[in-house]
Amino acid sequence: MLQRVLERELGEAFDVRVANDYRELDAALVRGEAELAWAPAAVLADLEARHASGMRSVFKVMRGGRSTYRSAVVVHVDAPYRTVKDLRDARPGWVDPLSLGGCLLAIDHLRQRGLLPSELGKPRYFGTHPAALAALAARETDVGAVSVISPFDEDVRAALELHAGPAARHLRSLAVTAAAPTDGVVITDVLPLARVEQVERALFLPADSALCVAMEIDGFERAAPGEYAELTRLFPDR
């Protein structure tokens, strides 16, 4: 659907590719292999920190009227944990090492409250929110994380039901993190500068653009310079 929308709105053929994981997408963008990319916040953060000159502009996606999101630290409903400090030696099951909502924001939240990553068990990575939450519901792991649009209980429950389905009844939130910018669409310097304004007008500026419908989002908001790069403080090797 994304390919059809891009071709219709911009009047040319597009080759749409899907990366296998965050690191593959990050590497492809650094190598200059895409004109446009829909990327997670962590990938945009790394790209802006290492190769900001290769980013023409970035548009954050909006969901629920917000261009930020958070992470809920999630445990099994029958688990004995009541505070994050109770998670010492717990077995974490994260989405991806570069997933903000499914890993990094949660780890940072635990660290700020006195629990270091080294005090948890060996982490497992499941690639998607549904897979990570399924493992948690089956008690194959003890703690996980899910992206949420707000700290309110109804939004946390909605996120669990979206990603875990019926298994959501076996899960509960232990804490919700601070906010971070959402995933976004980046226009890279592979796209000729003369075409940037045309692409922005066609895809990102109309409030009811076809791209919003295809991506199932509310709209776009232009990101400020450096907004994503600030997130690199969350990366384990920084």
N, C-alpha and C positions, 0 to 999 in steps of 0.2 A: 504493500500500500504506500509506503514512504516513497518508493521509486516512482510510482505513478503520479503522486502529488508533485514531486520535484520536477518531473518531466513536463507535467501540465502547466505548472506555475512559471517555470523558467524557459519553457519552449525548446528544450534540448534533451538529448539522451543522457542518462546517468547510469553509472555502474555502482550499485549499492552493495557493500560488503559488510559482513558481521564478524567482528573479532572473536576469537575463542575465549579470551579473558582480558582483564584490565591491562596487564603488562604488554600483551600483543598490540592492543590499541594504542597504548602510550608510545611504544616503539615505532609504530607505523606513522603516527603524527610527527614524531621527532624527525623521522626520515623524509617527511614531506610527501606522503603517499595519498593525501586526501585534500580536497578543496573545502569540504564541509564534514563535520563529524559531530554526532550526538554522543557525548562522553560523560562519564561519572565525574563528580566533583574532584576526586583525588587525581584522576588523570589530567583534568584541566589545571589543577594545582601544580603538578609536576611539570606540565608543559609550560605554564606561565613562569615558573621559577627557572627553568633551564633554557627555554626557547621562546621568550615573550615576543621577540621580534617576528616570530613566525605566526603570530595571532593577529589577524586583522580586527576582529571583534568577537565578543562572546555574548550570547543571550541566554540568561538563566530561564529555566522553565518554571512556570507557576502552577501550583496545585493547591486547591482550597484557598485561593486568593493570596498565597504566600510564595515567595521565591527563596525561602529557607526551609530547612527540615532538620530533624533531630534523630537521635537513635534511642530506642528503648532497650534497656538491658533486661533480658527475658530469662525466666527460669520456669521449671515445671511447677504446676500448682501444688503438688505434694512435697516439693523440696523444702528443706528446713530453713532456707536462707531468708533473713528478714532485712539485712542491710548489706551493702556491697562488701563490707569487711568480712562478712560471713563466707564470702566466696573463696577464701584462701584454700588452695589445692583443688578447686573445682575444675572440671574438664571443659574448656571452652570449645565451642563449635561456631566458627565465624563463616561469613560468606566468602571473602577474598581478602588477602593481605592489604589490598589497596581500596577496599570498600569502606567508605566513611560510615554510612548508616549501618552496615553489617559487620563492622569490626573497629575501625580506628577511633570513632567518636566514643564508643563504649569503653575501649581500653584507656583512652585519655580520661574519661570520667572516673574510672576505677583508680587510675594513678593519682588524680587530684584528691582522692579521698583516702589515700594511704595504702592502696593495694597495687603493687607493681606487677607487670606481666610475668616476671620470673616467679611470682608467688602463686601463679595459677598452674594448672597442669599443662601438658603439651597440647598446643592448639591443633585443631583439625579445620580444614577449609573445604566447603561444600559447593562453592561456585554460584549458588543462587540462594535467595531468601527461603523459598519453599523447601529446598533440600536441607538447609541448616535447621529450620524450625521443625521439620519432620524428625530429624535426628534427636532434637531436644525433647519433642513430645514422646518419642520412643525411649527416652532416658539413656540414649547412647552418649549424650553429652550432658553437662550440668548447667551451662550458661551460654546464651547466644545474644543476638541483637537484631533488631528490625528497624528499618527506616520508618519514621512517623512524621506527619506534617505539623504536629503540635504536641505539647505535653499533656493535653486533656485526655481523660480516661476514654472517652468515646472514640477519639482519633487513634489512640493506641490499640483499642479493641478492634477497630475497623482495619488497621494494618495487619494485625494478627490473623483476622478472618480472611483478608485478601490473600495473604501469602501462605497460611497454614491450613485454610479450609476448615473442615470439621475438627481437625486436631487442635484448633485454637482454644478449645475448651480446656485443654490440658496445660495451657500456658498462662503465665501472668507476668506483668511488668514489675521489676524491682526498682527501677529508676529510669529517668529520662534525662538525656544530656542537654548541653547548651546547643544553640542553633548554629547551622553552617549553611553556606549557599548550596542550592540544589544543583543537580546535573544541568548541563547546558549544551547548546549547539555552538560550536566554534567555526568561524570562517578563517581559514588559514591563508598564508601568503602564497599558496599554490594557485589560488584564485586571483586573476589579474586585478590590480587595484581599481581599474576603470569599471569593473563589474560589481564591486562590493555594494555600492549604493543601490543598484538595481536589485540585487539579491536580498538585501535587507528590507527594501520596500515590499517586495513580493512575498517574502516568507515570514518576516518577524514583526512588521509594524501593524498590519491589519489586526484588529482585536479578534476577529473571527476567521483568521486565516485557515486555509485548508490543511496546513501543516499542523496546527493545533489539534484539529480533528483527528488527523492520522496518528498523532502522538498521544492522543487522549489526555490533553492538558488544558489548562484554563487560558494560557497565554504566555508571553515572553516578557522579560525585563532585561535591559542591557546591563551587563556586569561592569562595575567600576574597575579601572586599571589596578592590578595588584590584589583584587578581592579574593581570588582563588589561591594565589601564591602564599598567602598567610597561612593556609592550611597545611603547608609542608612541615610545620612544627610537629604535626601529628605523626609523621612518617617515622618508623622505627630506626632508620639509618640516618636521621638528621639530628 
